[in-house]
Amino acid sequence: MSLEQIAVGGIYLPIFLAFLAGTGLVYLVLRFVLLRMHAYRIFWHPALAGAALFIIVLSVMILLLGA
């Protein structure tokens, strides 16, 4: 098993899947906070802003935790 894979129940999964799962959790918390602050009102397209936020969080996690 290399560093690019994780074993879950005998199934080898790419480490990128773990980054996506972690990003999803962080994104849900950030989205909840931003919705409570009504921050999505300033964006022209809130769904596009949410997708951009997800990509930014994913990129930061990969840069900080190293893949």
N, CA, C and O of each residue as an XYZ file, in Angstrom:
268
protein
N       0.848     -1.182      0.000
C       0.000      0.000      0.000
C       0.891      1.242      0.000
O       1.812      1.362      0.808
N       0.607      2.138     -0.898
C       1.405      3.359     -0.984
C       0.723      4.481     -0.205
O      -0.367      4.305      0.338
N       1.377      5.624     -0.162
C       0.821      6.768      0.551
C      -0.360      7.389     -0.185
O      -1.075      8.207      0.393
N      -0.582      7.023     -1.440
C      -1.683      7.581     -2.213
C      -2.971      6.812     -2.013
O      -3.986      7.142     -2.627
N      -2.955      5.783     -1.161
C      -4.135      4.963     -0.955
C      -4.374      4.745      0.532
O      -3.439      4.737      1.332
N      -5.649      4.568      0.889
C      -6.002      4.197      2.249
C      -6.859      2.937      2.165
O      -7.610      2.750      1.208
N      -6.742      2.092      3.157
C      -7.500      0.850      3.182
C      -8.678      0.996      4.137
O      -8.504      1.320      5.312
N      -9.872      0.756      3.621
C     -11.086      0.815      4.428
C     -11.806     -0.516      4.242
O     -12.391     -0.768      3.189
N     -11.764     -1.345      5.237
C     -12.422     -2.639      5.152
C     -11.855     -3.536      4.069
O     -12.591     -4.315      3.465
N     -10.571     -3.440      3.817
C      -9.936     -4.261      2.800
C     -10.050     -3.709      1.395
O      -9.578     -4.330      0.443
N     -10.673     -2.547      1.254
C     -10.808     -1.909     -0.061
C      -9.866     -0.717     -0.093
O      -9.882      0.123      0.808
N      -9.054     -0.648     -1.122
C      -8.117      0.457     -1.267
C      -8.798      1.628     -1.969
O      -9.334      1.490     -3.068
N      -8.764      2.772     -1.312
C      -9.379      3.977     -1.844
C      -8.316      5.051     -2.008
O      -7.350      5.084     -1.246
N      -8.479      5.931     -2.993
C      -7.502      7.007     -3.152
C      -7.573      7.991     -1.982
O      -8.647      8.237     -1.433
N      -6.442      8.541     -1.613
C      -6.382      9.485     -0.498
C      -7.181     10.746     -0.812
O      -7.623     11.446      0.099
N      -7.368     11.035     -2.099
C      -8.151     12.197     -2.514
C      -9.586     12.083     -2.004
O     -10.225     13.096     -1.717
N     -10.091     10.866     -1.891
C     -11.437     10.659     -1.367
C     -11.525     11.092      0.090
O     -12.546     11.635      0.512
N     -10.480     10.864      0.853
C     -10.452     11.325      2.244
C     -10.425     12.851      2.306
O     -11.065     13.454      3.167
N      -9.684     13.470      1.390
C      -9.663     14.931      1.331
C     -11.043     15.474      0.970
O     -11.477     16.482      1.528
N     -11.734     14.816      0.042
C     -13.081     15.251     -0.330
C     -14.046     15.126      0.845
O     -14.878     16.009      1.058
N     -13.945     14.051      1.601
C     -14.821     13.857      2.759
C     -14.545     14.918      3.832
O     -15.476     15.493      4.397
N     -13.277     15.167      4.104
C     -12.921     16.201      5.082
C     -13.352     17.579      4.639
O     -13.829     18.381      5.443
N     -13.185     17.854      3.361
C     -13.603     19.136      2.820
C     -15.111     19.298      2.915
O     -15.614     20.385      3.195
N     -15.824     18.206      2.678
C     -17.282     18.264      2.781
C     -17.741     18.651      4.176
O     -18.674     19.439      4.330
N     -17.095     18.105      5.182
C     -17.457     18.446      6.563
C     -17.154     19.907      6.887
O     -17.973     20.603      7.486
N     -15.974     20.360      6.485
C     -15.593     21.757      6.732
C     -16.520     22.695      5.959
O     -16.933     23.736      6.470
N     -16.841     22.314      4.721
C     -17.713     23.144      3.887
C     -19.109     23.265      4.499
O     -19.691     24.349      4.485
N     -19.652     22.176      5.034
C     -20.978     22.241      5.642
C     -21.007     23.190      6.834
O     -21.974     23.927      7.024
N     -19.944     23.169      7.636
C     -19.868     24.081      8.776
C     -19.766     25.526      8.289
O     -20.466     26.404      8.794
N     -18.891     25.774      7.305
C     -18.750     27.135      6.765
C     -20.041     27.614      6.121
O     -20.423     28.773      6.281
N     -20.710     26.737      5.398
C     -21.967     27.113      4.743
C     -23.024     27.474      5.784
O     -23.769     28.439      5.607
N     -23.089     26.703      6.865
C     -24.048     27.005      7.934
C     -23.774     28.385      8.531
O     -24.694     29.175      8.745
N     -22.502     28.661      8.795
C     -22.128     29.959      9.372
C     -22.448     31.093      8.399
O     -22.987     32.124      8.801
N     -22.117     30.904      7.121
C     -22.381     31.951      6.136
C     -23.878     32.165      5.919
O     -24.313     33.296      5.702
N     -24.661     31.108      5.975
C     -26.108     31.259      5.841
C     -26.700     31.999      7.038
O     -27.612     32.810      6.880
N     -26.185     31.722      8.229
C     -26.670     32.413      9.427
C     -26.314     33.895      9.413
O     -27.038     34.720      9.971
N     -25.190     34.229      8.768
C     -24.756     35.627      8.673
C     -25.348     36.322      7.449
O     -25.093     37.507      7.235
N     -26.129     35.609      6.645
C     -26.714     36.136      5.411
C     -25.649     36.646      4.455
O     -25.854     37.646      3.767
N     -24.515     35.962      4.410
C     -23.389     36.388      3.581
C     -23.603     36.061      2.113
O     -22.960     36.665      1.255
N     -24.484     35.128      1.800
C     -24.708     34.757      0.408
C     -25.483     35.829     -0.361
O     -25.608     35.733     -1.582
N     -26.000     36.837      0.321
C     -26.712     37.915     -0.359
C     -25.803     38.758     -1.231
O     -26.264     39.369     -2.195
N     -24.517     38.801     -0.910
C     -23.615     39.670     -1.665
C     -23.150     39.044     -2.976
O     -22.516     39.718     -3.788
N     -23.455     37.763     -3.194
C     -23.008     37.072     -4.396
C     -24.090     37.099     -5.456
O     -25.279     36.996     -5.153
N     -23.669     37.238     -6.700
C     -24.593     37.234     -7.817
C     -25.228     35.861     -7.986
O     -26.419     35.753     -8.280
N     -24.435     34.817     -7.800
C     -24.912     33.454     -7.970
C     -24.469     32.648     -6.745
O     -23.334     32.175     -6.707
N     -25.331     32.485     -5.754
C     -24.933     31.821     -4.502
C     -24.419     30.393     -4.688
O     -23.498     29.979     -3.984
N     -24.994     29.638     -5.617
C     -24.527     28.265     -5.826
C     -23.106     28.254     -6.384
O     -22.301     27.399     -6.015
N     -22.800     29.183     -7.257
C     -21.457     29.287     -7.812
C     -20.465     29.699     -6.720
O     -19.334     29.216     -6.688
N     -20.891     30.582     -5.841
C     -20.032     30.985     -4.723
C     -19.786     29.802     -3.788
O     -18.682     29.647     -3.265
N     -20.805     28.969     -3.574
C     -20.638     27.787     -2.738
C     -19.669     26.793     -3.357
O     -18.841     26.211     -2.657
N     -19.770     26.595     -4.670
C     -18.847     25.688     -5.361
C     -17.417     26.221     -5.294
O     -16.475     25.454     -5.089
N     -17.254     27.528     -5.465
C     -15.926     28.131     -5.377
C     -15.359     27.983     -3.965
O     -14.168     27.724     -3.795
N     -16.201     28.145     -2.969
C     -15.764     27.972     -1.573
C     -15.306     26.537     -1.324
O     -14.306     26.312     -0.642
N     -16.031     25.571     -1.873
C     -15.649     24.166     -1.729
C     -14.281     23.916     -2.347
O     -13.441     23.254     -1.737
N     -14.045     24.436     -3.550
C     -12.756     24.253     -4.226
C     -11.631     24.930     -3.444
O     -10.527     24.394     -3.348
N     -11.912     26.097     -2.891
C     -10.893     26.805     -2.101
C     -10.542     26.002     -0.854
O      -9.364     25.843     -0.532
N     -11.545     25.499     -0.153
C     -11.293     24.707      1.056
C     -10.535     23.432      0.702
O      -9.607     23.049      1.414
N     -10.920     22.770     -0.392
C     -10.217     21.559     -0.829
C      -8.759     21.861     -1.140
O      -7.872     21.105     -0.743
N      -8.504     22.944     -1.837
C      -7.130     23.313     -2.185
C      -6.303     23.604     -0.946
O      -5.149     23.185     -0.856
N      -6.879     24.314      0.002
C      -6.157     24.636      1.234
C      -5.843     23.365      2.018
O      -4.745     23.225      2.556
N      -6.795     22.445      2.087
C      -6.553     21.189      2.816
C      -5.441     20.386      2.162
O      -4.591     19.827      2.855
N      -5.437     20.322      0.842
C      -4.401     19.560      0.148
C      -3.038     20.227      0.336
O      -2.036     19.540      0.533
N      -2.993     21.552      0.277
C      -1.726     22.257      0.467
C      -1.201     22.103      1.895
O      -0.002     21.908      2.096
N      -2.087     22.189      2.882
C      -1.642     22.123      4.268
C      -1.330     20.711      4.724
O      -0.346     20.489      5.430
N      -2.154     19.759      4.331
C      -1.958     18.390      4.807
C      -1.074     17.579      3.869
O      -0.588     16.510      4.239
N      -0.868     18.077      2.672
C       0.034     17.425      1.720
C      -0.469     16.102      1.217
O      -0.747     15.182      1.986
N      -0.579     16.023     -0.070
C      -1.034     14.757     -0.670
C       0.025     14.214     -1.597
O      -0.164     13.157     -2.199
